[in-house]
Amino acid sequence: MLTSKTAGSARAVARGLARPLGLVPTMGALHAGHRSLLDRARRENESVAASLFVNPMQFAPDEDYSRYPRSFESDAAQFESAGVELLYAPSVDEMYPEGFSTSVDVGEIGKTFEGAARPGHFAGVATVVAKLLNAIEPTRLYLGQKDIQQTAVLRRMIRDLDLAVEIVVCPTVRESDGLALSSRNAYLDERQRAAAPSFQRALAALAESIEMGDDSNVALMAARLLLESPLSWEYLAVVDPLTFELHEKLRRPALVVGAVRAGSTRLVDNVVVRTADGVDPILTPPLVQAAGRG
């Protein structure tokens, strides 16, 4: 595995790799969710690149940028064991040199839900991913379902800017009790961690209500009551899976999205409601033939 610290060196290495080339962007602190993306990218591509960059542009001043988990040596070893050929790990000064002033605004899709809760967050995400795509020039970009609004934002950016990359959305990886894996789970204390699985159960219950055709107000109220203390709701909603427009009436396909507060920690998650004939509007089916080397 080669590690590049600059966009120019990363681009030079990437252009020498066999195609198709899969890219897995990360902020480090790798867990099984990241590894599932790496494994799939390895199966579906001739070459795999990854990025490791804790992006200050997507953190608000009162958020956890300074204490976000950082474990470069451990992460690098995991990238290498997963078969990554290129790791792009720029510094903040490399990514945002003095005088940097450009950002990507994706419009309304980046201003609701997580965008409303974290103003400027999606501009930071879209900007850094645009820079990563420009540096690596991958064939496919691998993203996890858990941060689904982020995926919708990036899909819009790629479409609107005619970027030559395919988005591959992979299933959320969960703990045995249903909690979605996240680097921020390490912040939860014992009581918060014990209550955390109730978040996913509430989302799943609302998804089931949609499938059953229940009354929307009753279903939303019932789902809200499933969340256990000390967790508290920030939002719970049913939206269009691709546009994130709010569904006034429960119908399928749909996406149940939610965010909860556990002390100073925020957790986000979602559950997909398939079409009546079982089509998942979010996840990308695995390629029929694996191109990678296993």
MIDOSE-1310 file (N, C-alpha, C; in nm, 2 decimals, decimal comma, always signed):
residues 294
mlts	+0,08/-0,12/+0,00/+0,00/+0,00/+0,00/+0,09/+0,12/+0,00; +0,06/+0,22/-0,09/+0,13/+0,34/-0,09/+0,04/+0,45/-0,02; +0,11/+0,53/+0,06/+0,04/+0,64/+0,13/+0,08/+0,77/+0,06; -0,02/+0,85/+0,02/+0,01/+0,98/-0,04/-0,04/+1,09/+0,05
ktag	+0,03/+1,20/+0,06/-0,01/+1,31/+0,15/-0,05/+1,43/+0,07; -0,03/+1,43/-0,06/-0,08/+1,54/-0,15/-0,17/+1,50/-0,26; -0,25/+1,59/-0,31/-0,34/+1,56/-0,42/-0,26/+1,52/-0,54; -0,15/+1,58/-0,57/-0,07/+1,55/-0,69/-0,01/+1,41/-0,69
sara	+0,04/+1,38/-0,57/+0,10/+1,24/-0,56/+0,00/+1,13/-0,56; -0,12/+1,16/-0,50/-0,23/+1,06/-0,50/-0,28/+1,04/-0,64; -0,29/+1,15/-0,72/-0,34/+1,14/-0,85/-0,24/+1,06/-0,94; -0,12/+1,09/-0,92/-0,02/+1,01/-1,00/-0,02/+0,86/-0,97
varg	-0,03/+0,83/-0,84/-0,04/+0,69/-0,81/-0,17/+0,63/-0,86; -0,28/+0,70/-0,84/-0,41/+0,64/-0,88/-0,42/+0,62/-1,03; -0,36/+0,71/-1,11/-0,36/+0,69/-1,26/-0,28/+0,57/-1,30; -0,19/+0,52/-1,22/-0,12/+0,40/-1,25/-0,18/+0,27/-1,21
larp	-0,30/+0,28/-1,13/-0,36/+0,16/-1,08/-0,46/+0,10/-1,19; -0,48/-0,03/-1,18/-0,57/-0,09/-1,28/-0,71/-0,05/-1,25; -0,79/-0,04/-1,35/-0,93/+0,00/-1,35/-1,02/-0,12/-1,37; -1,14/-0,12/-1,31/-1,20/-0,01/-1,23/-1,14/+0,01/-1,09
lglv	-1,15/+0,13/-1,04/-1,09/+0,17/-0,92/-1,20/+0,21/-0,82; -1,21/+0,15/-0,71/-1,30/+0,19/-0,60/-1,24/+0,28/-0,50; -1,31/+0,38/-0,45/-1,27/+0,47/-0,35/-1,36/+0,46/-0,23; -1,30/+0,44/-0,11/-1,37/+0,44/+0,02/-1,33/+0,56/+0,10
ptmg	-1,41/+0,67/+0,11/-1,36/+0,78/+0,19/-1,39/+0,76/+0,34; -1,30/+0,80/+0,43/-1,32/+0,78/+0,57/-1,26/+0,90/+0,65; -1,30/+0,91/+0,77/-1,24/+1,00/+0,87/-1,16/+0,92/+0,97; -1,13/+0,79/+0,93/-1,05/+0,71/+1,03/-1,14/+0,65/+1,14
alha	-1,07/+0,61/+1,25/-1,14/+0,54/+1,36/-1,22/+0,42/+1,30; -1,15/+0,34/+1,22/-1,22/+0,24/+1,14/-1,29/+0,13/+1,23; -1,41/+0,09/+1,18/-1,49/-0,02/+1,25/-1,54/-0,11/+1,14; -1,62/-0,20/+1,18/-1,67/-0,31/+1,09/-1,75/-0,25/+0,97
ghrs	-1,81/-0,14/+1,00/-1,89/-0,07/+0,89/-1,79/-0,03/+0,78; -1,68/+0,04/+0,81/-1,58/+0,08/+0,71/-1,53/-0,05/+0,64; -1,50/-0,15/+0,72/-1,44/-0,27/+0,66/-1,53/-0,34/+0,56; -1,66/-0,33/+0,59/-1,76/-0,38/+0,49/-1,75/-0,31/+0,36
lldr	-1,73/-0,18/+0,36/-1,72/-0,10/+0,24/-1,59/-0,14/+0,17; -1,48/-0,15/+0,24/-1,35/-0,19/+0,18/-1,36/-0,33/+0,12; -1,42/-0,42/+0,19/-1,43/-0,56/+0,14/-1,51/-0,56/+0,01; -1,62/-0,48/+0,00/-1,70/-0,48/-0,12/-1,63/-0,41/-0,23
arre	-1,56/-0,30/-0,20/-1,48/-0,24/-0,30/-1,37/-0,33/-0,36; -1,31/-0,41/-0,27/-1,21/-0,51/-0,31/-1,27/-0,61/-0,40; -1,39/-0,66/-0,37/-1,46/-0,76/-0,46/-1,49/-0,71/-0,60; -1,53/-0,58/-0,60/-1,59/-0,53/-0,72/-1,50/-0,45/-0,81
nesv	-1,37/-0,44/-0,78/-1,28/-0,35/-0,85/-1,15/-0,42/-0,87; -1,07/-0,38/-0,97/-0,94/-0,43/-0,98/-0,84/-0,36/-0,88; -0,87/-0,24/-0,84/-0,79/-0,16/-0,75/-0,88/-0,09/-0,65; -0,82/-0,07/-0,53/-0,90/+0,00/-0,42/-0,81/+0,11/-0,37
aasl	-0,87/+0,23/-0,35/-0,81/+0,34/-0,28/-0,90/+0,38/-0,16; -0,84/+0,44/-0,06/-0,91/+0,49/+0,05/-0,85/+0,63/+0,09; -0,94/+0,71/+0,16/-0,89/+0,83/+0,21/-0,91/+0,83/+0,36; -0,82/+0,90/+0,43/-0,83/+0,92/+0,57/-0,80/+1,07/+0,60
fvnp	-0,91/+1,14/+0,64/-0,90/+1,28/+0,66/-1,02/+1,32/+0,75; -0,99/+1,38/+0,87/-1,09/+1,43/+0,96/-1,11/+1,57/+0,91; -1,23/+1,59/+0,85/-1,25/+1,71/+0,77/-1,31/+1,83/+0,86; -1,23/+1,93/+0,89/-1,28/+2,03/+0,98/-1,39/+2,11/+0,92
mqfa	-1,40/+2,11/+0,79/-1,51/+2,19/+0,72/-1,65/+2,14/+0,74; -1,66/+2,02/+0,79/-1,80/+1,96/+0,81/-1,83/+1,96/+0,96; -1,75/+2,02/+1,04/-1,78/+2,03/+1,19/-1,81/+2,18/+1,22; -1,92/+2,20/+1,29/-1,95/+2,33/+1,35/-1,86/+2,36/+1,46
pded	-1,84/+2,49/+1,49/-1,75/+2,53/+1,60/-1,78/+2,46/+1,74; -1,90/+2,43/+1,76/-1,94/+2,37/+1,89/-1,94/+2,21/+1,88; -1,90/+2,15/+1,77/-1,90/+2,01/+1,76/-1,77/+1,95/+1,80; -1,75/+1,82/+1,77/-1,64/+1,74/+1,83/-1,52/+1,72/+1,75
ysry	-1,48/+1,82/+1,67/-1,37/+1,80/+1,58/-1,24/+1,77/+1,66; -1,22/+1,85/+1,76/-1,09/+1,83/+1,84/-1,08/+1,69/+1,91; -1,20/+1,64/+1,95/-1,19/+1,51/+2,02/-1,23/+1,39/+1,93; -1,26/+1,42/+1,80/-1,29/+1,30/+1,71/-1,18/+1,20/+1,72
prsf	-1,22/+1,07/+1,73/-1,11/+0,97/+1,74/-1,01/+0,97/+1,63; -0,89/+0,96/+1,66/-0,78/+0,96/+1,56/-0,68/+0,84/+1,59; -0,66/+0,75/+1,50/-0,58/+0,64/+1,52/-0,51/+0,60/+1,39; -0,42/+0,68/+1,34/-0,37/+0,67/+1,21/-0,30/+0,53/+1,19
esda	-0,21/+0,49/+1,28/-0,13/+0,37/+1,26/-0,22/+0,25/+1,26; -0,32/+0,24/+1,35/-0,41/+0,13/+1,35/-0,50/+0,13/+1,22; -0,54/+0,25/+1,18/-0,63/+0,26/+1,06/-0,54/+0,21/+0,94; -0,42/+0,26/+0,93/-0,34/+0,23/+0,81/-0,32/+0,08/+0,80
aqfe	-0,30/+0,01/+0,91/-0,28/-0,13/+0,91/-0,40/-0,20/+0,86; -0,52/-0,15/+0,90/-0,65/-0,21/+0,86/-0,67/-0,19/+0,71; -0,63/-0,07/+0,66/-0,64/-0,04/+0,52/-0,56/-0,14/+0,44; -0,44/-0,16/+0,48/-0,34/-0,25/+0,41/-0,39/-0,39/+0,41
sagv	-0,44/-0,44/+0,53/-0,49/-0,57/+0,54/-0,62/-0,60/+0,45; -0,69/-0,49/+0,42/-0,81/-0,50/+0,34/-0,78/-0,50/+0,19; -0,65/-0,48/+0,16/-0,61/-0,48/+0,02/-0,61/-0,35/-0,05; -0,60/-0,24/+0,03/-0,60/-0,11/-0,03/-0,46/-0,08/-0,09
elly	-0,46/-0,04/-0,22/-0,34/-0,01/-0,29/-0,29/+0,13/-0,26; -0,39/+0,23/-0,24/-0,35/+0,37/-0,23/-0,43/+0,43/-0,11; -0,36/+0,48/-0,01/-0,42/+0,56/+0,10/-0,39/+0,70/+0,08; -0,49/+0,79/+0,06/-0,47/+0,93/+0,05/-0,50/+0,99/+0,19
apsv	-0,40/+1,05/+0,26/-0,41/+1,10/+0,39/-0,35/+1,24/+0,40; -0,42/+1,34/+0,35/-0,37/+1,47/+0,34/-0,38/+1,54/+0,48; -0,30/+1,64/+0,50/-0,31/+1,73/+0,62/-0,42/+1,83/+0,59; -0,46/+1,90/+0,70/-0,55/+2,01/+0,68/-0,50/+2,12/+0,59
demy	-0,37/+2,15/+0,61/-0,31/+2,26/+0,53/-0,30/+2,22/+0,38; -0,28/+2,09/+0,35/-0,28/+2,04/+0,21/-0,42/+2,05/+0,15; -0,52/+2,01/+0,23/-0,66/+2,01/+0,18/-0,72/+2,15/+0,17; -0,68/+2,23/+0,26/-0,74/+2,37/+0,27/-0,62/+2,47/+0,29
pegf	-0,54/+2,49/+0,18/-0,43/+2,59/+0,20/-0,48/+2,73/+0,23; -0,38/+2,81/+0,27/-0,41/+2,95/+0,30/-0,48/+3,02/+0,19; -0,59/+3,08/+0,22/-0,67/+3,15/+0,11/-0,78/+3,07/+0,05; -0,79/+2,94/+0,10/-0,90/+2,86/+0,04/-1,04/+2,92/+0,07
stsv	-1,12/+2,93/-0,03/-1,25/+3,00/-0,01/-1,37/+2,94/-0,09; -1,34/+2,83/-0,16/-1,45/+2,77/-0,24/-1,52/+2,66/-0,17; -1,65/+2,65/-0,18/-1,73/+2,54/-0,13/-1,84/+2,50/-0,22; -1,89/+2,38/-0,21/-2,00/+2,32/-0,29/-2,13/+2,33/-0,22
dvge	-2,23/+2,40/-0,27/-2,36/+2,42/-0,22/-2,46/+2,34/-0,30; -2,52/+2,23/-0,24/-2,61/+2,14/-0,32/-2,75/+2,19/-0,31; -2,78/+2,30/-0,25/-2,92/+2,35/-0,25/-3,00/+2,29/-0,13; -3,13/+2,28/-0,16/-3,23/+2,25/-0,05/-3,21/+2,11/+0,01
igkt	-3,16/+2,02/-0,07/-3,14/+1,88/-0,01/-3,04/+1,88/+0,10; -2,95/+1,98/+0,11/-2,85/+1,99/+0,21/-2,89/+2,08/+0,33; -3,02/+2,13/+0,33/-3,06/+2,23/+0,43/-3,16/+2,17/+0,53; -3,21/+2,05/+0,50/-3,31/+1,99/+0,59/-3,25/+1,89/+0,68
fega	-3,32/+1,85/+0,78/-3,28/+1,74/+0,87/-3,14/+1,76/+0,92; -3,04/+1,68/+0,88/-2,90/+1,70/+0,93/-2,85/+1,84/+0,88; -2,89/+1,88/+0,77/-2,84/+2,01/+0,72/-2,90/+2,13/+0,81; -3,02/+2,11/+0,86/-3,08/+2,21/+0,95/-3,01/+2,20/+1,09
arpg	-2,99/+2,08/+1,13/-2,93/+2,06/+1,27/-2,78/+2,10/+1,27; -2,71/+2,09/+1,15/-2,57/+2,12/+1,15/-2,54/+2,21/+1,03; -2,58/+2,34/+1,04/-2,56/+2,43/+0,93/-2,42/+2,43/+0,87; -2,41/+2,42/+0,74/-2,27/+2,42/+0,68/-2,21/+2,28/+0,67
hfag	-2,27/+2,18/+0,74/-2,22/+2,05/+0,74/-2,21/+1,99/+0,60; -2,31/+1,99/+0,52/-2,31/+1,93/+0,39/-2,23/+2,00/+0,29; -2,22/+2,13/+0,30/-2,12/+2,20/+0,22/-1,98/+2,15/+0,24; -1,95/+2,13/+0,37/-1,82/+2,07/+0,40/-1,80/+1,93/+0,35
vatv	-1,90/+1,85/+0,36/-1,90/+1,71/+0,30/-1,88/+1,72/+0,15; -1,97/+1,79/+0,08/-1,96/+1,80/-0,06/-1,83/+1,85/-0,11; -1,78/+1,95/-0,04/-1,65/+2,01/-0,09/-1,54/+1,91/-0,07; -1,53/+1,85/+0,04/-1,41/+1,76/+0,06/-1,42/+1,63/-0,03
vakl	-1,54/+1,58/-0,06/-1,56/+1,47/-0,15/-1,53/+1,51/-0,29; -1,57/+1,63/-0,33/-1,53/+1,68/-0,46/-1,38/+1,68/-0,48; -1,31/+1,72/-0,38/-1,16/+1,73/-0,38/-1,10/+1,59/-0,39; -1,16/+1,50/-0,31/-1,11/+1,36/-0,31/-1,13/+1,29/-0,45
lnai	-1,25/+1,32/-0,51/-1,28/+1,26/-0,64/-1,18/+1,32/-0,74; -1,15/+1,45/-0,73/-1,06/+1,51/-0,82/-0,92/+1,45/-0,81; -0,88/+1,42/-0,69/-0,75/+1,37/-0,66/-0,73/+1,22/-0,71; -0,83/+1,14/-0,68/-0,82/+1,00/-0,70/-0,88/+0,95/-0,84
eptr	-0,98/+1,03/-0,89/-1,05/+0,99/-1,01/-1,10/+0,85/-1,01; -1,17/+0,81/-0,91/-1,22/+0,67/-0,90/-1,33/+0,63/-1,00; -1,35/+0,50/-1,03/-1,46/+0,46/-1,11/-1,59/+0,45/-1,02; -1,57/+0,41/-0,89/-1,68/+0,39/-0,80/-1,65/+0,45/-0,67
lylg	-1,75/+0,51/-0,61/-1,74/+0,57/-0,47/-1,83/+0,49/-0,38; -1,77/+0,43/-0,27/-1,84/+0,35/-0,18/-1,88/+0,42/-0,06; -2,02/+0,42/-0,03/-2,07/+0,49/+0,08/-2,17/+0,40/+0,16; -2,18/+0,43/+0,29/-2,27/+0,35/+0,38/-2,41/+0,41/+0,39
qkdi	-2,50/+0,32/+0,41/-2,64/+0,36/+0,42/-2,67/+0,45/+0,54; -2,59/+0,43/+0,65/-2,62/+0,50/+0,77/-2,63/+0,65/+0,76; -2,54/+0,71/+0,69/-2,54/+0,85/+0,66/-2,61/+0,88/+0,53; -2,74/+0,84/+0,53/-2,81/+0,84/+0,40/-2,83/+0,98/+0,34
qqta	-2,85/+1,08/+0,42/-2,87/+1,21/+0,37/-2,74/+1,26/+0,30; -2,63/+1,22/+0,36/-2,50/+1,25/+0,30/-2,49/+1,19/+0,16; -2,54/+1,07/+0,15/-2,54/+1,00/+0,02/-2,62/+1,07/-0,08; -2,74/+1,11/-0,03/-2,83/+1,19/-0,12/-2,77/+1,32/-0,17
vlrr	-2,70/+1,39/-0,08/-2,63/+1,51/-0,11/-2,52/+1,48/-0,22; -2,44/+1,38/-0,20/-2,33/+1,35/-0,29/-2,39/+1,30/-0,42; -2,50/+1,23/-0,42/-2,56/+1,19/-0,55/-2,60/+1,31/-0,63; -2,66/+1,41/-0,56/-2,70/+1,53/-0,63/-2,58/+1,61/-0,68
mird	-2,48/+1,62/-0,60/-2,36/+1,69/-0,65/-2,30/+1,62/-0,77; -2,29/+1,49/-0,77/-2,23/+1,42/-0,88/-2,31/+1,43/-1,01; -2,44/+1,43/-0,99/-2,53/+1,45/-1,11/-2,52/+1,59/-1,16; -2,53/+1,69/-1,07/-2,54/+1,82/-1,12/-2,40/+1,87/-1,18
ldla	-2,29/+1,82/-1,13/-2,16/+1,86/-1,18/-2,10/+1,77/-1,29; -2,18/+1,67/-1,33/-2,14/+1,57/-1,43/-2,01/+1,50/-1,40; -2,00/+1,46/-1,27/-1,87/+1,39/-1,23/-1,88/+1,25/-1,28; -1,77/+1,20/-1,33/-1,76/+1,07/-1,39/-1,73/+0,96/-1,28
veiv	-1,83/+0,94/-1,19/-1,81/+0,84/-1,09/-1,94/+0,77/-1,05; -1,94/+0,65/-1,02/-2,07/+0,57/-0,98/-2,07/+0,56/-0,83; -2,18/+0,60/-0,77/-2,20/+0,58/-0,63/-2,25/+0,44/-0,60; -2,19/+0,37/-0,50/-2,23/+0,24/-0,46/-2,27/+0,26/-0,31
vcpt	-2,40/+0,23/-0,28/-2,45/+0,25/-0,14/-2,46/+0,11/-0,08; -2,39/+0,09/+0,03/-2,39/-0,04/+0,10/-2,47/-0,04/+0,23; -2,52/-0,16/+0,27/-2,60/-0,17/+0,39/-2,53/-0,12/+0,52; -2,61/-0,06/+0,61/-2,56/-0,03/+0,74/-2,52/-0,15/+0,82
vres	-2,41/-0,15/+0,88/-2,36/-0,26/+0,96/-2,40/-0,22/+1,11; -2,45/-0,32/+1,18/-2,51/-0,30/+1,31/-2,45/-0,39/+1,42; -2,45/-0,34/+1,54/-2,42/-0,43/+1,65/-2,53/-0,54/+1,66; -2,51/-0,64/+1,74/-2,60/-0,75/+1,75/-2,74/-0,70/+1,81
dgla	-2,74/-0,59/+1,88/-2,86/-0,53/+1,94/-2,93/-0,43/+1,85; -2,87/-0,41/+1,73/-2,94/-0,32/+1,63/-2,88/-0,18/+1,62; -2,79/-0,14/+1,71/-2,73/-0,01/+1,70/-2,64/+0,00/+1,58; -2,66/+0,10/+1,50/-2,57/+0,12/+1,38/-2,43/+0,16/+1,43
lssr	-2,33/+0,09/+1,37/-2,19/+0,12/+1,40/-2,16/+0,26/+1,36; -2,09/+0,33/+1,45/-2,04/+0,47/+1,43/-1,92/+0,49/+1,52; -1,83/+0,57/+1,47/-1,71/+0,60/+1,55/-1,75/+0,68/+1,68; -1,87/+0,75/+1,67/-1,91/+0,83/+1,78/-1,98/+0,74/+1,89
nayl	-2,01/+0,62/+1,87/-2,06/+0,53/+1,97/-1,97/+0,52/+2,09; -1,84/+0,54/+2,07/-1,75/+0,54/+2,18/-1,77/+0,64/+2,28; -1,85/+0,75/+2,25/-1,88/+0,86/+2,34/-1,99/+0,82/+2,44; -2,07/+0,72/+2,41/-2,18/+0,68/+2,49/-2,14/+0,63/+2,63
derq	-2,21/+0,67/+2,73/-2,18/+0,61/+2,86/-2,27/+0,49/+2,88; -2,26/+0,42/+2,99/-2,32/+0,29/+3,00/-2,47/+0,30/+2,99; -2,53/+0,40/+3,05/-2,68/+0,41/+3,04/-2,73/+0,45/+2,90; -2,65/+0,54/+2,84/-2,69/+0,58/+2,70/-2,67/+0,46/+2,60
raaa	-2,57/+0,38/+2,62/-2,55/+0,27/+2,53/-2,65/+0,16/+2,55; -2,70/+0,14/+2,67/-2,81/+0,05/+2,70/-2,94/+0,09/+2,63; -2,96/+0,22/+2,62/-3,09/+0,27/+2,56/-3,08/+0,28/+2,41; -2,96/+0,29/+2,36/-2,94/+0,33/+2,22/-3,01/+0,23/+2,12
psfq	-3,02/+0,10/+2,14/-3,09/+0,02/+2,04/-3,24/+0,05/+2,03; -3,30/+0,12/+2,12/-3,44/+0,16/+2,11/-3,46/+0,26/+1,99; -3,35/+0,33/+1,95/-3,36/+0,42/+1,84/-3,39/+0,34/+1,71; -3,31/+0,24/+1,69/-3,34/+0,16/+1,57/-3,47/+0,09/+1,57
rala	-3,51/+0,04/+1,69/-3,64/-0,02/+1,70/-3,76/+0,07/+1,67; -3,74/+0,20/+1,71/-3,85/+0,30/+1,68/-3,86/+0,32/+1,53; -3,74/+0,33/+1,46/-3,74/+0,35/+1,32/-3,80/+0,23/+1,25; -3,77/+0,11/+1,29/-3,82/-0,01/+1,23/-3,97/-0,02/+1,25
alae	-4,02/+0,02/+1,37/-4,16/+0,02/+1,39/-4,24/+0,11/+1,30; -4,19/+0,23/+1,28/-4,25/+0,32/+1,19/-4,25/+0,27/+1,05; -4,14/+0,21/+1,01/-4,13/+0,15/+0,87/-4,24/+0,04/+0,86; -4,25/-0,04/+0,96/-4,36/-0,15/+0,96/-4,50/-0,09/+0,94
siem	-4,52/+0,03/+1,01/-4,65/+0,09/+1,00/-4,68/+0,14/+0,86; -4,57/+0,19/+0,79/-4,59/+0,23/+0,65/-4,63/+0,11/+0,57; -4,56/+0,00/+0,59/-4,59/-0,12/+0,51/-4,74/-0,17/+0,54; -4,79/-0,15/+0,66/-4,92/-0,19/+0,70/-5,03/-0,09/+0,66
gdds	-4,99/+0,03/+0,62/-5,08/+0,13/+0,58/-5,15/+0,20/+0,69; -5,08/+0,21/+0,81/-5,14/+0,28/+0,93/-5,15/+0,43/+0,91; -5,23/+0,49/+1,00/-5,25/+0,63/+1,00/-5,11/+0,70/+1,04; -5,08/+0,80/+0,96/-4,94/+0,86/+0,98/-4,92/+0,92/+1,11
nval	-5,02/+1,00/+1,17/-5,00/+1,06/+1,30/-4,99/+0,96/+1,41; -5,07/+0,86/+1,40/-5,07/+0,75/+1,51/-4,94/+0,68/+1,50; -4,89/+0,65/+1,38/-4,77/+0,57/+1,36/-4,65/+0,65/+1,41; -4,64/+0,78/+1,38/-4,53/+0,86/+1,43/-4,53/+0,88/+1,58
maar	-4,65/+0,89/+1,64/-4,66/+0,91/+1,78/-4,61/+0,78/+1,85; -4,66/+0,66/+1,80/-4,62/+0,54/+1,86/-4,47/+0,51/+1,85; -4,41/+0,55/+1,73/-4,27/+0,53/+1,72/-4,19/+0,62/+1,81; -4,23/+0,74/+1,83/-4,16/+0,83/+1,92/-4,16/+0,78/+2,06
llle	-4,27/+0,71/+2,10/-4,28/+0,66/+2,24/-4,18/+0,54/+2,27; -4,13/+0,48/+2,16/-4,04/+0,37/+2,18/-3,90/+0,40/+2,22; -3,86/+0,53/+2,20/-3,73/+0,58/+2,24/-3,71/+0,58/+2,39; -3,61/+0,52/+2,44/-3,59/+0,50/+2,58/-3,50/+0,62/+2,64
spls	-3,53/+0,66/+2,76/-3,44/+0,75/+2,83/-3,31/+0,69/+2,86; -3,20/+0,77/+2,85/-3,19/+0,92/+2,85/-3,18/+0,98/+2,71; -3,22/+0,90/+2,60/-3,21/+0,95/+2,47/-3,33/+1,04/+2,44; -3,32/+1,14/+2,36/-3,43/+1,23/+2,32/-3,42/+1,26/+2,17
weyl	-3,54/+1,27/+2,12/-3,55/+1,29/+1,97/-3,50/+1,43/+1,93; -3,43/+1,44/+1,82/-3,41/+1,57/+1,75/-3,51/+1,58/+1,63; -3,52/+1,47/+1,56/-3,63/+1,46/+1,46/-3,65/+1,31/+1,42; -3,77/+1,29/+1,37/-3,82/+1,16/+1,32/-3,91/+1,20/+1,20
avvd	-3,89/+1,14/+1,09/-3,97/+1,18/+0,97/-3,96/+1,07/+0,87; -4,06/+1,08/+0,77/-4,07/+0,99/+0,66/-4,05/+1,07/+0,54; -3,95/+1,03/+0,45/-3,91/+1,12/+0,34/-3,90/+1,03/+0,21; -3,90/+1,10/+0,10/-3,87/+1,04/-0,03/-3,72/+0,99/-0,02
pltf	-3,69/+0,86/-0,06/-3,56/+0,81/-0,05/-3,45/+0,88/-0,13; -3,49/+0,95/-0,23/-3,39/+1,01/-0,32/-3,38/+1,16/-0,30; -3,49/+1,23/-0,29/-3,50/+1,37/-0,28/-3,50/+1,43/-0,14; -3,53/+1,34/-0,04/-3,55/+1,38/+0,10/-3,66/+1,48/+0,12
elhe	-3,76/+1,49/+0,03/-3,88/+1,57/+0,05/-3,97/+1,49/+0,15; -4,03/+1,57/+0,23/-4,12/+1,51/+0,34/-4,24/+1,44/+0,28; -4,27/+1,32/+0,32/-4,39/+1,25/+0,29/-4,51/+1,30/+0,38; -4,60/+1,36/+0,33/-4,72/+1,41/+0,41/-4,80/+1,29/+0,45
klrr	-4,81/+1,19/+0,36/-4,89/+1,07/+0,40/-4,79/+0,95/+0,38; -4,81/+0,85/+0,47/-4,73/+0,73/+0,47/-4,75/+0,65/+0,34; -4,64/+0,63/+0,26/-4,65/+0,55/+0,14/-4,52/+0,50/+0,11; -4,52/+0,40/+0,02/-4,39/+0,33/-0,01/-4,36/+0,36/-0,16
palv	-4,23/+0,36/-0,20/-4,12/+0,35/-0,11/-4,10/+0,47/-0,03; -4,02/+0,45/+0,08/-4,00/+0,56/+0,17/-3,87/+0,54/+0,25; -3,83/+0,64/+0,32/-3,72/+0,63/+0,40/-3,75/+0,69/+0,54; -3,74/+0,62/+0,64/-3,76/+0,66/+0,78/-3,63/+0,71/+0,83
vgav	-3,62/+0,84/+0,86/-3,49/+0,90/+0,91/-3,51/+0,95/+1,05; -3,41/+0,95/+1,13/-3,42/+1,00/+1,26/-3,28/+1,04/+1,32; -3,28/+1,13/+1,42/-3,16/+1,17/+1,49/-3,21/+1,18/+1,64; -3,12/+1,13/+1,72/-3,15/+1,15/+1,87/-3,02/+1,20/+1,94
rags	-3,05/+1,26/+2,05/-2,94/+1,31/+2,13/-2,92/+1,22/+2,25; -2,79/+1,19/+2,28/-2,75/+1,11/+2,40/-2,65/+1,20/+2,47; -2,69/+1,28/+2,56/-2,60/+1,38/+2,62/-2,55/+1,47/+2,51; -2,42/+1,48/+2,50/-2,36/+1,57/+2,40/-2,34/+1,50/+2,26
trlv	-2,38/+1,37/+2,26/-2,36/+1,29/+2,14/-2,49/+1,28/+2,06; -2,47/+1,30/+1,92/-2,59/+1,28/+1,83/-2,57/+1,14/+1,76; -2,68/+1,07/+1,75/-2,69/+0,95/+1,67/-2,78/+0,97/+1,56; -2,75/+0,92/+1,44/-2,84/+0,92/+1,32/-2,86/+0,78/+1,27
dnvv	-2,97/+0,76/+1,21/-3,00/+0,62/+1,16/-3,12/+0,64/+1,06; -3,14/+0,53/+0,99/-3,26/+0,53/+0,89/-3,29/+0,38/+0,86; -3,42/+0,37/+0,82/-3,47/+0,24/+0,77/-3,54/+0,26/+0,64; -3,51/+0,18/+0,55/-3,58/+0,19/+0,41/-3,70/+0,11/+0,41
vrta	-3,81/+0,16/+0,35/-3,93/+0,09/+0,32/-3,93/+0,06/+0,17; -3,92/-0,06/+0,13/-3,91/-0,10/-0,01/-4,05/-0,07/-0,09; -4,04/-0,08/-0,22/-4,16/-0,07/-0,30/-4,24/-0,20/-0,27; -4,37/-0,19/-0,32/-4,46/-0,30/-0,30/-4,41/-0,43/-0,36
dgvd	-4,33/-0,42/-0,46/-4,27/-0,55/-0,52/-4,13/-0,58/-0,48; -4,09/-0,52/-0,36/-3,97/-0,55/-0,30/-3,84/-0,49/-0,34; -3,85/-0,38/-0,42/-3,73/-0,32/-0,47/-3,68/-0,22/-0,37; -3,55/-0,22/-0,33/-3,49/-0,13/-0,24/-3,44/-0,01/-0,32
pilt	-3,50/+0,11/-0,29/-3,46/+0,23/-0,36/-3,33/+0,30/-0,33; -3,26/+0,24/-0,23/-3,14/+0,30/-0,18/-3,02/+0,22/-0,21; -3,02/+0,09/-0,17/-2,90/+0,01/-0,18/-2,86/-0,03/-0,32; -2,73/-0,03/-0,35/-2,68/-0,07/-0,48/-2,66/-0,22/-0,48
pplv	-2,73/-0,30/-0,57/-2,71/-0,44/-0,58/-2,56/-0,47/-0,60; -2,51/-0,58/-0,55/-2,37/-0,62/-0,58/-2,36/-0,65/-0,72; -2,24/-0,63/-0,77/-2,21/-0,66/-0,91/-2,22/-0,81/-0,93; -2,27/-0,85/-1,05/-2,29/-0,99/-1,08/-2,16/-1,07/-1,08
qaag	-2,06/-1,00/-1,15/-1,93/-1,06/-1,16/-1,83/-0,97/-1,08; -1,76/-1,03/-0,99/-1,66/-0,95/-0,92/-1,53/-0,93/-1,00; -1,49/-0,81/-1,01/-1,37/-0,77/-1,09/-1,24/-0,79/-1,01; -1,25/-0,77/-0,88/-1,13/-0,76/-0,80/-1,07/-0,90/-0,78
rg	-0,96/-0,89/-0,70/-0,88/-1,01/-0,68/-0,91/-1,08/-0,55; -1,03/-1,06/-0,50/-1,07/-1,12/-0,38/-1,04/-1,05/-0,25
